[in-house]
């Protein structure tokens, strides 16, 4: 059986390509200067290593050490981009609250509603 995108189907309904798209995560890192950076990646650990090595986003260069502050569950790329945009709109205080789990409940509910 073949999916609309030309790839084989899994369980008769989900294509392999669609399954790959579910692997995106949104992450928030706290920089050494106390600021936050938000991004998306399929492999968060590899992306954090890139930030630490100065090969990540220009914003994080020279702001080390970089620490993972919060990470989402796996989702599609479009969902990850949408959540990233919403997280970037949070205040510093709201991003601090993500670490304790106080600030992410609304974000999770919104993502589950879609």
C-alpha positions in Angstrom: 0.0 0.0 0.0 1.3 3.5 -0.9 0.6 6.8 0.8 -0.4 10.0 -1.1 3.2 11.2 -0.7 4.5 8.1 -2.4 5.9 6.4 0.7 4.7 3.1 2.2 1.9 3.2 4.8 2.2 2.1 8.4 -0.8 0.5 10.0 -2.7 1.2 6.7 -3.1 4.9 7.5 0.1 6.7 8.4 2.9 7.1 5.9 6.6 6.8 6.8 7.1 10.4 5.9 4.3 11.5 8.2 5.8 9.4 11.0 9.1 11.2 10.6 7.4 14.5 10.8 6.1 13.7 14.3 9.7 13.7 15.7 10.1 17.4 16.2 10.4 19.0 19.7 10.4 22.5 21.0 13.1 23.3 23.5 14.0 26.3 25.7 17.5 26.8 26.9 18.8 29.1 29.6 22.0 30.9 28.7 24.7 31.7 31.1 23.6 35.4 31.2 20.1 34.3 32.4 18.4 34.9 29.1 16.3 32.3 27.3 16.5 30.9 23.7 13.7 28.9 22.2 14.1 26.6 19.1 12.9 23.4 17.5 14.9 20.3 16.7 14.5 16.6 15.9 17.5 15.8 18.1 17.6 18.2 21.0 20.8 16.8 22.5 22.7 17.3 19.2 21.3 20.8 18.9 22.4 21.7 22.4 25.9 20.5 21.6 25.9 22.7 18.5 24.8 25.7 20.7 27.6 24.9 23.2 30.2 24.6 20.4 29.2 28.0 19.0 27.6 26.5 15.9 24.0 27.0 16.9 21.9 30.1 16.7 23.8 33.4 16.6 21.9 34.5 19.8 23.5 31.8 22.0 27.1 32.4 20.8 29.1 33.8 23.7 26.2 33.4 26.2 27.3 30.0 27.5 27.0 27.8 29.3 23.8 26.7 27.8 21.4 24.6 29.9 18.2 22.8 28.8 15.4 24.5 30.6 12.3 22.9 29.0 11.4 20.4 26.2 8.1 19.5 24.7 6.8 16.1 23.7 7.3 15.0 20.1 5.0 16.6 17.5 4.8 17.5 13.9 7.0 20.2 12.5 4.1 22.6 12.0 2.9 22.0 15.6 6.5 22.6 16.8 6.8 25.9 14.8 3.5 27.1 16.2 4.4 26.2 19.8 7.9 27.8 19.4 6.2 31.0 18.2 3.9 31.0 21.3 6.8 30.3 23.7 8.8 33.2 22.2 5.9 35.5 23.2 6.1 34.5 26.9 7.7 36.9 29.4 10.9 36.1 31.2 8.9 35.3 34.3 6.6 32.9 32.4 9.6 31.1 30.9 11.1 30.7 34.4 7.8 29.1 35.5 8.2 26.5 32.7 11.0 24.8 34.7 8.7 24.2 37.7 5.9 22.9 35.4 3.7 25.9 36.5 3.7 27.6 33.2 3.5 24.7 30.7 0.0 23.3 31.5 -1.8 25.8 29.3 0.7 25.1 26.5 0.1 21.4 26.7 -3.6 21.8 26.8 -3.5 24.0 23.7 -1.4 21.5 21.8 -3.7 18.6 22.8 -6.8 20.5 21.7 -5.5 20.7 18.1 
